[in-house]
C-alpha cells in the first residue's frame, strides 16, 4: 500500500513538473497605436519622437526712410566716427546747409544723402587726421513742415515719416469751418527747384514742405 502511494506521488510530481516546463513566461504585449491615436497624441508607442527644431523669429528690420533722402537746413543728424568719441555727436544742419565738426570744420550737407555725407566726412578725416576712418550718418530728426491757411492751428510742426496732406491737416487741428477741402496747395523744394501744385488729401508730404489750405467764399 505504501508502495502504491509512493508511486502515485511520484506520478503527480512528474506531471506537475512537466506542466511547469511547458508554461512560458508571460510576455508583455504592446498593442500598436491606431491612426486615430497617432493623430491625437502625435507619436507611436515605443518610438522616440524626433527632436523638433525651434524657430526663432528674426527681429524685424527697422523701416528706413532716409536711404535716398536729401538733407537740408533743419535736419538733425547723428554722426558716428567709430573709435573716435570726440567726433561722434549730434549735429544740426545750419541755415547755410552745413554741419561743423571738430578737426575738419564745416562740411556741406545740403542736397546730400546721409551715405553721401558720411563719405564726405570720411574723405576729410583721411586728409591727415585719421588713417582709415569709419563713418556713419543717421537722421535723428527731420526738418519740420509748415501748414498754413484754413486749419485750426497753422504753423510749423515736426515731420513724421509717411505723412500725407490729410495727416498734416490732422496734426494742425483739422480744417477750419471755412476751409476749402478740395483746394489744398503743396509747395515742395528740391535740387531741381520749387514746385507748387493743388493736390488731393492722400498726397505725400516731405520734410520742409508747405501745405496751404484755401478758404471757401460761400
C-alpha positions as CSV (number, residue, x, y, z in Angstrom):
1,X,0.0,0.0,0.0
2,X,2.8,2.3,0.8
3,X,4.5,1.4,-2.4
4,X,1.3,2.3,-4.4
5,X,1.0,5.6,-2.6
6,X,4.7,6.4,-3.2
7,X,4.2,5.5,-6.9
8,X,1.2,7.9,-7.2
9,X,3.1,10.7,-5.5
10,X,6.0,10.3,-8.0
11,X,3.5,10.3,-10.9
12,X,1.8,13.5,-9.7
13,X,5.2,15.2,-9.2
14,X,6.3,14.2,-12.7
15,X,3.0,15.6,-14.2
16,X,3.3,18.9,-12.3
17,X,7.0,19.3,-13.3
18,X,6.0,18.6,-16.9
19,X,3.3,21.3,-16.9
20,X,5.7,23.9,-15.4
21,X,8.3,23.1,-18.1
22,X,5.7,23.7,-20.9
23,X,4.4,27.0,-19.4
24,X,6.3,30.0,-20.9
25,X,7.0,33.2,-19.1
26,X,4.3,35.9,-19.7
27,X,5.3,38.4,-22.3
28,X,4.0,42.0,-22.2
29,X,2.3,42.6,-25.5
30,X,2.3,46.2,-26.7
31,X,-0.7,47.0,-28.7
32,X,0.1,49.0,-31.8
33,X,-1.3,52.5,-31.7
34,X,-4.1,53.2,-34.1
35,X,-4.1,56.0,-36.6
36,X,-6.6,58.0,-34.5
37,X,-4.2,57.8,-31.5
38,X,-1.4,59.0,-33.7
39,X,-3.4,61.9,-34.8
40,X,-4.5,62.7,-31.2
41,X,-1.2,62.3,-29.5
42,X,1.3,62.9,-32.2
43,X,3.6,59.8,-31.7
44,X,3.5,56.0,-31.6
45,X,4.2,53.8,-28.6
46,X,7.7,52.5,-28.4
47,X,9.1,55.2,-30.6
48,X,11.2,58.2,-29.6
49,X,9.9,61.5,-31.1
50,X,12.3,63.3,-33.4
51,X,13.7,66.5,-31.9
52,X,11.7,69.5,-33.0
53,X,13.7,72.4,-34.4
54,X,12.8,75.6,-32.5
55,X,12.2,78.5,-34.9
56,X,13.3,81.9,-33.6
57,X,11.6,84.8,-35.2
58,X,14.1,87.2,-36.6
59,X,13.9,90.8,-35.2
60,X,12.1,93.0,-37.7
61,X,14.4,95.3,-39.5
62,X,13.7,98.9,-38.8
63,X,12.0,100.8,-41.6
64,X,14.4,103.3,-43.1
65,X,13.1,106.5,-44.6
66,X,16.4,108.1,-45.2
67,X,18.1,105.9,-47.8
68,X,17.6,108.4,-50.7
69,X,16.6,111.4,-48.5
70,X,18.3,114.7,-49.4
71,X,19.5,116.6,-46.4
72,X,18.8,120.3,-45.8
73,X,18.8,123.0,-43.2
74,X,16.9,122.0,-40.1
75,X,17.7,118.3,-40.2
76,X,19.4,116.9,-37.1
77,X,22.0,114.2,-37.7
78,X,23.8,111.6,-35.6
79,X,27.3,111.3,-36.9
80,X,29.3,108.3,-35.7
81,X,33.0,108.0,-36.2
82,X,33.9,104.6,-34.8
83,X,36.7,104.7,-32.3
84,X,36.6,108.5,-32.1
85,X,34.3,109.5,-29.3
86,X,35.3,113.2,-29.6
87,X,33.9,113.3,-33.2
88,X,30.8,111.2,-32.6
89,X,27.9,113.5,-31.8
90,X,24.6,115.0,-32.9
91,X,24.9,117.8,-35.4
92,X,22.2,120.1,-36.8
93,X,22.4,121.4,-40.3
94,X,22.5,125.2,-40.2
95,X,20.9,127.7,-42.4
96,X,23.9,127.6,-44.7
97,X,23.3,123.9,-45.3
98,X,26.4,122.6,-43.5
99,X,27.4,121.0,-40.2
100,X,30.5,121.9,-38.2
101,X,32.7,119.2,-36.8
102,X,35.9,119.1,-34.7
103,X,39.2,118.9,-36.8
104,X,37.6,119.3,-40.2
105,X,35.3,122.3,-39.6
106,X,32.3,122.9,-41.9
107,X,31.1,120.0,-44.1
108,X,28.4,120.8,-46.7
109,X,25.3,118.6,-46.2
110,X,22.6,120.3,-48.2
111,X,21.5,118.1,-51.1
112,X,23.5,115.1,-50.0
113,X,22.1,111.7,-48.8
114,X,23.2,110.5,-45.4
115,X,25.5,108.0,-47.0
116,X,27.0,110.7,-49.2
117,X,27.6,113.0,-46.2
118,X,29.3,110.1,-44.4
119,X,31.6,109.5,-47.4
120,X,32.5,113.3,-47.5
121,X,33.3,113.3,-43.7
122,X,35.4,110.2,-44.1
123,X,37.4,111.8,-47.0
124,X,38.0,115.0,-45.0
125,X,39.2,113.0,-41.9
126,X,41.5,110.9,-44.1
127,X,43.4,114.0,-45.1
128,X,45.9,114.0,-42.3
129,X,43.7,113.2,-39.3
130,X,42.6,109.5,-39.3
131,X,44.2,106.8,-41.5
132,X,41.1,104.7,-42.1
133,X,38.0,106.5,-40.7
134,X,34.7,104.5,-40.4
135,X,31.8,107.0,-40.5
136,X,28.0,106.5,-40.4
137,X,25.3,109.2,-40.5
138,X,21.7,108.7,-39.3
139,X,18.8,111.1,-39.3
140,X,17.9,111.9,-35.7
141,X,15.1,114.3,-36.5
142,X,13.8,115.6,-39.8
143,X,13.3,119.2,-40.6
144,X,9.8,120.5,-39.9
145,X,7.0,121.0,-42.3
146,X,4.7,124.0,-42.5
147,X,0.9,124.2,-42.8
148,X,-0.9,127.5,-43.4
149,X,-4.4,128.7,-44.2
150,X,-7.7,127.3,-43.0
151,X,-6.7,124.9,-40.3
152,X,-7.3,125.2,-36.6
153,X,-3.7,125.8,-35.7
154,X,-1.5,126.8,-38.6
155,X,2.3,126.8,-38.1
156,X,5.4,124.7,-38.1
157,X,5.4,121.1,-36.9
158,X,7.8,118.2,-36.6
159,X,7.8,115.9,-39.6
160,X,6.6,112.3,-39.2
161,X,7.7,109.8,-41.9
162,X,5.0,108.6,-44.3
163,X,2.9,111.8,-43.8
164,X,0.1,112.7,-46.1
165,X,-1.6,116.1,-46.6
166,X,-4.6,114.7,-44.6
167,X,-2.4,113.7,-41.7
168,X,-0.7,117.1,-41.8
169,X,-4.1,118.8,-41.5
170,X,-5.0,116.5,-38.6
171,X,-1.7,117.5,-36.8
172,X,-2.7,121.1,-37.2
173,X,-6.1,120.5,-35.5
174,X,-8.2,119.8,-38.6
175,X,-9.9,122.0,-41.1
176,X,-11.4,125.3,-40.1
177,X,-15.2,125.9,-40.8
178,X,-14.2,128.0,-43.9
179,X,-11.7,125.6,-45.3
180,X,-12.0,124.6,-49.0
181,X,-11.1,121.0,-48.5
182,X,-10.7,120.2,-52.2
183,X,-8.3,123.1,-52.6
184,X,-5.0,122.2,-50.8
185,X,-1.8,123.5,-52.3
186,X,1.5,121.7,-51.6
187,X,4.9,123.5,-52.1
188,X,7.9,121.3,-52.4
189,X,11.6,122.3,-52.9
190,X,14.4,120.0,-54.0
191,X,17.6,120.2,-56.0
192,X,15.6,120.8,-59.2
193,X,13.9,123.9,-57.6
194,X,10.5,124.6,-56.0
195,X,7.2,123.2,-57.3
196,X,3.7,124.3,-56.3
197,X,0.5,122.4,-57.1
198,X,-3.0,121.7,-55.9
199,X,-3.1,118.1,-54.6
200,X,-5.6,115.6,-53.2
201,X,-5.5,114.8,-49.4
202,X,-3.7,111.5,-49.9
203,X,-0.6,113.2,-51.4
204,X,2.7,112.5,-49.5
205,X,4.3,115.3,-47.6
206,X,8.1,115.6,-47.3
207,X,10.2,117.4,-44.7
208,X,10.3,121.1,-45.4
209,X,7.1,121.1,-47.5
210,X,4.5,123.8,-47.0
211,X,0.8,122.8,-47.1
212,X,-1.7,125.7,-47.7
213,X,-5.4,125.1,-47.2
214,X,-7.5,127.5,-49.2
215,X,-10.6,129.4,-48.0
216,X,-14.1,129.0,-49.5
217,X,-16.3,132.0,-50.1
218,X,-19.7,130.6,-49.6
